[in-house]
């Protein structure tokens, strides 16, 4: 995307180029590739190390669970001194130029990269079919027209709901599907695609980071740190409310400016796509009859099914992907039966294929991000890796620091480490066995160590290119990651300052 499509408003209200003449915004693929180069170089400069591991037990939802964690004082350098990655490896090995293939084929159906990539593609195909019927857009337009002056409540209500979802059950990858629904609505209301990502994914991660009961971060971290499960909820609830209010204020202020002056939008290309799509639906507008109603009812019941499955049965990537596939299949059958926008069986297949095609770039980025972690040696503490050495080195930063300084270093470290291990539970398993005893030595309570972990892990989720949920959500909204960072960095900095105040304040009050 060139400078012509990336504008920002000057203080006086005029739109001026965001980047100087002749400069271009690097594509997300370019950014990720150069990060891979840095990762490969790091393997030649930073020695690899290993930890021993042990199984611990902790309570979650009243049931005893076990997790494998590293032993804090067991770090040792790898005996193999030649651990730097080569340019190319045969026989299925890992060299620098192998990182994309290895990343794309890594993991399992339960997570990055294969599972998340399959999830993105299947959900994209399902929504391709749903959108092809035209029922959702037409129904939403009628609903918006009837809202009248109450449209101003749309952003704070949706933002709060997603923040609650992040706090209660760790809403993340599910935002990819919801962004598909809400982006055309938000654009239809006169805002832009950036706003849609803010009220869905960004809101969910604010809730995720400040949660008092998130089963994927708080519960796991407290269990590992031997802190009573879901303790300290009052402080976290107050923190959640403060962060959510700031997020709503920032989002509504930005959305109002975009609505008043669309030239302020950084997502021109995405907005033009959605407006053209909505215009196409309007031109092909047919009677909003029983077929359209059936699609909407099917979709609504499907979303209820997804939410119920996540909350009651712990459904995750494999189940949710299948649920959306069924929703798309049902919508396609209704579209064919009622000839919505002239749909036939072939149109269902073409729409599914187009939906998959639109999200292929996002899926590939997920694989590349996983490949970077593999270049660094992976996230297995028992295998030689640069990540293990980074974990060990952080312990030396706590020497001669006051207790509040140690807490702030914990927050900063967790924020940076999340760029390498974006999984909340995975980062907890790697870092909390080290942070908990270090907190004891530094005079910081283990509850504060957990707080530093969840804020550092959660808040940076709205920035890092290694987050499959962020890249997937941006992909469906058709926003380049670099443009998103240009837009959100100030708010991310504000949240980091607020997180610092929260962590230091927790030290001052003896938060336990």
DAKAQUI-V770472 format. One record per backbone hydrogen bond with DSSP energy under -1.0 kcal/mol. CO is the residue of the C=O (numbers start at 0). NH is the residue of the N-H. Records with the same first field share a line. If there is no record, write none. Layout:
# DAKAQUI-V770472
CO: NH, NH
This chain:
# DAKAQUI-V770472
0: 24
1: 4
2: 5
5: 17
7: 15
9: 12
13: 9
15: 7
19: 22
26: 30
27: 31
28: 32
29: 33
30: 34
31: 35
32: 36
33: 37
34: 38
35: 39
36: 40
37: 41
38: 42
40: 43
41: 45
47: 77
48: 384
49: 75
51: 70
53: 68
55: 66
57: 64
59: 62
62: 59
64: 57
66: 55
68: 53
70: 73
75: 49
80: 82
85: 95
86: 96
89: 92
94: 97
95: 98
97: 101
98: 102
99: 103
100: 104
105: 113
107: 110, 114
110: 114
112: 116
113: 117
114: 118
115: 119
116: 120
117: 121
118: 122
119: 123
120: 124
121: 125
122: 126
123: 127
124: 128
125: 129
126: 130
127: 131
128: 132
130: 133
133: 137
134: 138
135: 139
136: 140
137: 141
138: 142
139: 143
140: 144
141: 145
146: 149
147: 150
148: 151
149: 152
150: 153
152: 156
153: 157
154: 158
155: 159
156: 160
157: 161
158: 162
159: 163
160: 164
161: 165
162: 166
163: 167
164: 168, 170
171: 174
172: 175
173: 177
174: 178
175: 179
176: 180
177: 181
178: 182
181: 185
182: 186
183: 187
184: 188
185: 190
186: 189
191: 195
192: 196
193: 197
194: 198
196: 201
197: 202
199: 203
200: 204
201: 205
202: 206
203: 207
204: 208
205: 209
213: 218
216: 220
217: 221
218: 222
219: 223
220: 224
221: 226
227: 230
231: 235
232: 236
233: 237
234: 238
235: 239
236: 240
237: 241
238: 242
239: 243
240: 244
241: 245
242: 246
243: 247
244: 248
245: 249
246: 250
247: 251
248: 252
249: 253
250: 254
251: 255
252: 256
253: 257
254: 258
255: 259
256: 260
260: 263
261: 264
266: 270
267: 271
268: 272
269: 273
270: 274
271: 275
272: 276
273: 277
274: 278
275: 279
276: 280
277: 281
278: 282
279: 283
281: 284
286: 288
288: 292
289: 293
290: 294
291: 295
292: 296
293: 297
294: 298
295: 299
296: 300
297: 301
298: 302
299: 303
300: 304
301: 305
302: 306
303: 307
304: 308
305: 309
306: 310
307: 311
308: 312, 314
315: 319
316: 320
317: 321
318: 322
319: 323
320: 324
321: 325
322: 326
323: 327
324: 328
325: 329
326: 330
327: 331
328: 332
329: 333
330: 334
331: 335
332: 336
333: 337
334: 339
338: 341
339: 342
343: 347
344: 348
345: 349
346: 350
347: 351
348: 352
349: 353
350: 354
351: 355
352: 356
353: 357
356: 359
358: 362
359: 363
360: 364
361: 365
362: 366
363: 367
364: 368
365: 369
366: 370
367: 371
368: 372
369: 373
370: 374
371: 375
372: 377
373: 376
375: 385
379: 382
380: 50
384: 48, 388
385: 389
386: 390
387: 391
388: 392
389: 393
391: 394
392: 395
393: 396
394: 397
395: 398
397: 400
401: 405
402: 406
403: 407
404: 408
405: 409
406: 410
407: 411
408: 412
409: 413
410: 414
411: 415
412: 416
413: 417
415: 418
416: 419, 420
422: 426
423: 427
424: 428
425: 429
426: 430
427: 431
430: 433, 434
431: 435
433: 437
434: 438
435: 439
436: 440
437: 441
438: 443
444: 448
445: 449
446: 450
447: 451
448: 452
449: 453
450: 454
451: 455
452: 456
453: 457
454: 458
457: 460
458: 461
459: 462, 463
463: 466
466: 470
467: 471
468: 472
469: 473
470: 474
471: 475
472: 476
473: 478
479: 483
480: 484
481: 485
482: 486
483: 487
484: 488
487: 491
488: 492
489: 493
490: 494
491: 495
492: 496
493: 497
494: 498
495: 499
496: 500
497: 501
498: 502
499: 503
500: 504
501: 505
502: 506
503: 507
504: 508
505: 510
506: 509
